Amino acid sequence: MKCFVTGASGFVGANLAHELAAQGHALRLLLRPGADLRGLERIAYERIEGGLHDRAALEQGLRGCDWCFHVAACYALWLPDYRPLFAANVEGTRNVLEAAGRAGCSRIVYTSTVGCIGLPRAVGSSLTPSDETAQATRAQMANPYKQSKWEAEAVARDLAAQGLPIVIVNPTAPVGPRDVKPTPTGKVIVDFLNGRMPAYVDTGLNWVHVRDVARGHVLAAEKGRIGERYILGHAEGNWTMKQALDTLAEITGRPAPRWRIPYGLAAAFAHLDELKSRVTGKPPRAPLAGVRMARYKMFFNPAKAVRELGMPQTPPSQALSDAVQWFEQNGYVNAVRVRSLKLAV
């Protein structure tokens, strides 16, 4: 297949590009001028230079393509002006999906987020992980980033209802190689390895190998039902932050942080940090939006993707180990010592 990919210089997009190339597909990648291309090393692709609002670049890139993967998004939890975020995530999504429809793509895979799915339900003292039927409301979209992705997913659903062959995927918290930036989850690992995490917030995520997320995108193009959404996560990946940090300690031999920061203290610090940012214009170290998101354990059930798509299930411990190895080999970590573990694959 000839595949058009947006966001290929990012974490998920780069791993998707590698997966498509490994499966023998031809690649056209929409890349902005000056994009960081380190995640795309050692694969062949045709570069289409432009952005999500460049209709000429979209038409050129999509011409003759069979599949379109719209992975690109503006991910920011704090900005002095959020209008560019909504322009990229909402109108940019409309531009790409409509252009893919005009180009006659047989499948269009839109990368959403589990932030657009309803929160897990509390049953006594435990949480029931959410699946694709858990509907989020606008009131749950507690920050501009989540609001923009919620609106973008609504655009995708509307266009699918109008006949475009769109399949929606909702990745959870991917970790693994090629996290160049790094992402917020990757930064947790880098900070841990560099001894910059003396304490942690009591939160939880569904941890999944980024390679499985990339394969999930391809499987969605091959097998996904039009108009449906699929959680790309791991059935056994619903871990608290403490569980993830303890696993990192086991992998690396480094001690896990012992102190848990109370939510109120973290929120107070974030408030002060953002007040400072309003004066300096520099991004806060701890955006309030991130602290508010951490208040909830984001546990999800990927059974539908496993059942209908054949979503791979690499153990989260292997995902963390692969991430550690990649960060070490690429200069993100100072004098890290990683013990060899025999982890299931």
C-alpha positions as CSV (number, residue, x, y, z in Angstrom):
1,M,0.0,0.0,0.0
2,K,1.0,3.6,-0.5
3,C,0.6,5.3,2.9
4,F,0.4,9.0,3.8
5,V,1.4,9.8,7.4
6,T,1.1,13.1,9.3
7,G,3.0,13.5,12.6
8,A,5.8,11.1,11.5
9,S,8.5,13.1,13.3
10,G,6.7,12.5,16.6
11,F,6.9,9.5,18.9
12,V,3.9,7.4,17.7
13,G,4.2,8.6,14.1
14,A,7.9,7.7,13.8
15,N,7.3,4.2,15.2
16,L,4.3,3.9,12.8
17,A,6.5,4.9,9.9
18,H,9.1,2.2,10.8
19,E,6.3,-0.4,11.2
20,L,4.8,0.4,7.8
21,A,8.3,0.4,6.1
22,A,9.1,-3.0,7.8
23,Q,5.8,-4.4,6.3
24,G,6.8,-3.3,2.8
25,H,4.5,-0.3,2.4
26,A,5.5,2.9,0.5
27,L,5.6,6.0,2.6
28,R,4.8,9.7,2.0
29,L,5.4,11.7,5.2
30,L,4.0,15.2,5.8
31,L,6.8,17.1,7.6
32,R,7.2,20.7,8.6
33,P,10.3,22.6,7.7
34,G,12.9,22.0,10.3
35,A,11.2,18.9,11.8
36,D,13.4,16.7,14.0
37,L,14.0,13.6,11.8
38,R,16.0,11.5,14.3
39,G,13.1,9.1,14.7
40,L,13.0,8.4,11.0
41,E,16.6,7.3,10.5
42,R,17.2,4.1,8.4
43,I,13.9,4.0,6.6
44,A,13.0,5.2,3.0
45,Y,10.2,7.7,2.5
46,E,9.1,10.5,0.3
47,R,9.0,13.8,2.1
48,I,6.1,16.2,1.6
49,E,7.0,19.5,3.2
50,G,4.1,21.4,4.7
51,G,1.7,21.6,7.6
52,L,-1.9,20.7,8.4
53,H,-3.3,23.9,6.9
54,D,-1.3,23.6,3.6
55,R,-4.0,22.3,1.3
56,A,-1.6,22.0,-1.7
57,A,0.8,19.9,0.3
58,L,-2.0,17.7,1.5
59,E,-3.4,17.2,-2.0
60,Q,0.1,16.4,-3.3
61,G,0.9,14.0,-0.5
62,L,-2.4,12.1,-0.7
63,R,-2.5,11.8,-4.5
64,G,-2.5,8.1,-5.3
65,C,-2.4,6.9,-1.7
66,D,-4.3,3.9,-0.4
67,W,-4.2,4.6,3.3
68,C,-4.0,7.9,5.3
69,F,-2.8,7.9,9.0
70,H,-3.4,11.3,10.7
71,V,-1.2,11.1,13.8
72,A,-0.1,14.8,14.0
73,A,-1.4,16.9,16.9
74,C,-0.3,19.9,19.0
75,Y,0.2,18.5,22.5
76,A,0.6,21.3,25.0
77,L,-0.7,21.6,28.5
78,W,0.2,25.3,28.8
79,L,0.3,28.0,26.1
80,P,0.0,31.8,26.4
81,D,-2.5,31.5,23.5
82,Y,-4.5,28.4,22.8
83,R,-5.9,29.4,19.5
84,P,-3.0,27.7,17.5
85,L,-3.7,24.5,19.4
86,F,-7.3,24.4,18.4
87,A,-6.4,25.4,14.8
88,A,-4.0,22.5,14.5
89,N,-6.0,19.8,16.4
90,V,-9.5,20.6,15.2
91,E,-9.3,22.4,11.8
92,G,-6.1,20.6,10.9
93,T,-7.8,17.3,11.5
94,R,-10.7,18.4,9.3
95,N,-8.3,19.4,6.5
96,V,-6.5,16.1,6.5
97,L,-9.5,13.8,6.7
98,E,-11.4,15.7,4.0
99,A,-8.4,15.8,1.8
100,A,-7.9,12.0,2.3
101,G,-11.6,11.5,1.3
102,R,-11.2,13.5,-1.9
103,A,-8.0,11.5,-2.7
104,G,-10.0,8.3,-2.6
105,C,-8.1,6.6,0.3
106,S,-9.7,3.3,1.1
107,R,-8.9,3.7,4.9
108,I,-8.3,6.8,7.0
109,V,-7.0,6.1,10.5
110,Y,-7.3,9.0,12.9
111,T,-5.2,9.0,16.1
112,S,-7.3,10.3,19.0
113,T,-6.5,9.8,22.7
114,V,-8.0,7.9,25.6
115,G,-8.6,11.4,27.1
116,C,-11.7,11.4,24.9
117,I,-13.2,8.3,26.6
118,G,-15.1,8.5,29.8
119,L,-13.2,8.0,33.1
120,P,-13.0,4.6,34.8
121,R,-15.9,3.8,37.2
122,A,-15.3,3.3,40.9
123,V,-16.7,0.1,42.2
124,G,-16.1,0.1,46.0
125,S,-12.4,0.6,46.5
126,S,-11.4,-0.5,42.9
127,L,-11.8,1.0,39.5
128,T,-13.4,-0.6,36.5
129,P,-11.3,0.3,33.4
130,S,-13.2,2.1,30.7
131,D,-13.8,0.7,27.3
132,E,-14.9,2.4,24.0
133,T,-18.5,2.7,25.2
134,A,-17.7,5.0,28.0
135,Q,-18.8,8.4,26.7
136,A,-16.9,11.5,27.9
137,T,-18.7,14.8,28.3
138,R,-17.4,18.2,27.5
139,A,-17.4,18.9,31.3
140,Q,-14.7,16.2,31.6
141,M,-12.4,18.0,29.1
142,A,-10.6,19.8,31.9
143,N,-8.0,21.6,29.7
144,P,-7.7,23.1,26.2
145,Y,-5.7,20.1,24.9
146,K,-8.3,17.6,25.8
147,Q,-11.1,19.9,24.6
148,S,-9.4,20.3,21.2
149,K,-8.9,16.5,20.9
150,W,-12.5,15.9,21.9
151,E,-13.7,18.3,19.2
152,A,-11.3,16.7,16.7
153,E,-12.7,13.3,17.4
154,A,-16.2,14.6,16.9
155,V,-15.1,15.9,13.5
156,A,-13.8,12.4,12.6
157,R,-17.0,10.7,13.8
158,D,-19.2,13.2,11.7
159,L,-17.1,12.7,8.6
160,A,-17.3,8.9,9.0
161,A,-21.1,9.2,9.3
162,Q,-21.0,11.1,6.0
163,G,-19.3,8.2,4.3
164,L,-15.6,8.7,4.7
165,P,-13.8,5.4,5.6
166,I,-12.5,6.6,8.9
167,V,-11.4,4.4,11.8
168,I,-10.5,6.0,15.1
169,V,-7.7,4.8,17.4
170,N,-7.2,5.9,21.0
171,P,-3.7,5.1,22.3
172,T,-3.2,4.9,26.1
173,A,0.3,5.8,27.4
174,P,2.9,4.5,25.0
175,V,6.6,4.0,26.0
176,G,9.5,2.6,24.1
177,P,12.1,3.6,21.5
178,R,12.3,6.7,19.4
179,D,10.9,9.1,22.0
180,V,13.0,11.9,20.7
181,K,11.3,14.9,22.4
182,P,10.6,13.0,24.9
183,T,6.9,12.8,25.6
184,P,5.5,13.3,29.2
185,T,5.6,9.5,29.8
186,G,9.1,9.3,28.4
187,K,10.2,12.2,30.6
188,V,9.1,10.3,33.7
189,I,11.6,7.6,32.6
190,V,14.4,10.0,31.8
191,D,13.9,11.9,35.1
192,F,13.9,8.6,37.0
193,L,17.1,7.5,35.3
194,N,18.8,10.8,36.0
195,G,17.8,10.9,39.6
196,R,15.6,13.9,39.2
197,M,12.4,12.3,40.7
198,P,12.6,12.5,44.5
199,A,8.8,12.0,44.8
200,Y,5.7,11.1,42.7
201,V,2.0,11.9,42.5
202,D,-0.5,9.1,43.1
203,T,-1.8,8.6,39.6
204,G,-2.2,5.7,37.2
205,L,-1.9,5.0,33.4
206,N,-2.4,2.2,31.0
207,W,1.2,1.5,29.9
208,V,1.7,0.1,26.4
209,H,4.6,-0.6,24.1
210,V,4.8,2.0,21.4
211,R,5.6,-0.7,18.9
212,D,2.2,-2.3,19.7
213,V,0.5,1.0,19.2
214,A,2.2,1.4,15.8
215,R,1.0,-2.1,14.8
216,G,-2.4,-1.3,16.1
217,H,-2.6,1.6,13.6
218,V,-1.8,-0.7,10.8
219,L,-4.3,-3.3,12.0
220,A,-6.9,-0.6,12.2
221,A,-6.3,0.1,8.5
222,E,-6.5,-3.6,7.7
223,K,-9.4,-4.7,9.9
224,G,-11.0,-1.8,11.6
225,R,-14.7,-1.1,11.2
226,I,-15.5,2.3,9.7
227,G,-16.8,4.8,12.3
228,E,-15.6,2.7,15.2
229,R,-12.9,3.6,17.8
230,Y,-10.4,1.2,19.3
231,I,-8.4,1.6,22.5
232,L,-4.7,0.8,21.8
233,G,-3.5,-0.3,25.2
234,H,-2.5,-3.3,27.2
235,A,-4.9,-5.6,29.1
236,E,-2.4,-5.9,32.0
237,G,-1.0,-2.4,31.7
238,N,-3.2,-0.5,34.2
239,W,-0.5,0.4,36.7
240,T,-0.2,3.1,39.3
241,M,2.8,5.4,39.0
242,K,4.3,3.6,42.0
243,Q,4.0,0.2,40.2
244,A,5.7,1.7,37.1
245,L,8.5,3.3,39.2
246,D,9.0,0.1,41.1
247,T,9.4,-1.8,37.8
248,L,11.9,0.8,36.6
249,A,13.8,0.2,39.8
250,E,13.8,-3.5,39.2
251,I,15.0,-3.0,35.6
252,T,17.8,-0.5,36.4
253,G,18.9,-1.3,39.9
254,R,18.2,2.3,40.9
255,P,16.0,3.1,43.9
256,A,12.4,4.1,43.3
257,P,11.2,7.4,44.9
258,R,9.7,6.7,48.3
259,W,7.7,9.9,48.9
260,R,4.2,10.5,47.5
261,I,3.3,14.2,46.9
262,P,-0.2,15.0,48.2
263,Y,-2.5,16.2,45.4
264,G,-3.2,19.5,47.1
265,L,0.5,20.4,47.4
266,A,1.1,19.5,43.8
267,A,-1.8,21.7,42.7
268,A,-0.6,24.6,44.8
269,F,2.9,24.4,43.3
270,A,1.4,24.3,39.8
271,H,-0.8,27.4,40.5
272,L,2.3,29.3,41.6
273,D,4.3,28.0,38.6
274,E,1.7,29.2,36.2
275,L,1.5,32.6,37.8
276,K,5.2,32.9,37.2
277,S,4.8,31.8,33.6
278,R,2.2,34.5,32.9
279,V,4.9,37.0,33.9
280,T,7.9,35.4,32.2
281,G,6.2,33.8,29.2
282,K,8.2,30.6,29.8
283,P,6.3,27.3,30.1
284,P,5.8,26.1,33.7
285,R,7.7,23.1,34.9
286,A,4.5,21.6,36.3
287,P,1.4,22.7,34.2
288,L,-1.8,22.8,36.3
289,A,-3.5,20.9,33.5
290,G,-1.1,18.0,34.0
291,V,-1.6,18.0,37.7
292,R,-5.3,18.0,37.3
293,M,-5.1,15.1,34.9
294,A,-3.0,13.2,37.3
295,R,-5.8,13.3,39.9
296,Y,-7.5,10.4,38.0
297,K,-6.2,7.0,37.3
298,M,-6.5,6.5,33.6
299,F,-7.2,2.8,33.4
300,F,-8.6,1.4,30.2
301,N,-9.8,-1.9,28.7
302,P,-8.3,-2.7,25.2
303,A,-10.3,-5.9,24.7
304,K,-12.1,-4.7,21.6
305,A,-8.8,-3.9,19.8
306,V,-7.3,-7.3,20.9
307,R,-10.4,-9.2,19.8
308,E,-11.2,-7.4,16.5
309,L,-7.8,-6.2,15.3
310,G,-5.4,-8.6,16.9
311,M,-3.7,-5.8,18.9
312,P,-0.3,-7.2,20.2
313,Q,0.2,-7.4,23.9
314,T,3.9,-6.9,24.7
315,P,4.3,-6.9,28.5
316,P,4.6,-3.3,29.9
317,S,7.8,-4.3,31.7
318,Q,9.3,-5.0,28.3
319,A,8.1,-1.6,27.0
320,L,9.8,0.1,30.0
321,S,13.0,-1.9,29.5
322,D,13.1,-1.0,25.8
323,A,12.6,2.7,26.6
324,V,15.4,2.6,29.2
325,Q,17.7,1.0,26.7
326,W,16.9,3.5,23.9
327,F,17.3,6.6,26.2
328,E,20.6,5.2,27.4
329,Q,21.9,4.5,23.9
330,N,20.9,7.9,22.6
331,G,22.4,10.1,25.3
332,Y,19.5,11.1,27.4
333,V,20.8,9.4,30.6
334,N,23.8,10.2,32.6
335,A,25.8,7.1,33.8
336,V,22.7,4.8,34.0
337,R,23.3,1.2,34.9
338,V,20.7,-1.2,33.4
339,R,20.6,-4.8,34.7
340,S,19.9,-7.5,32.1
341,L,16.5,-9.0,32.7
342,K,14.8,-11.9,30.9
343,L,11.5,-10.4,30.0
344,A,8.7,-12.1,28.1
345,V,8.0,-10.7,24.7
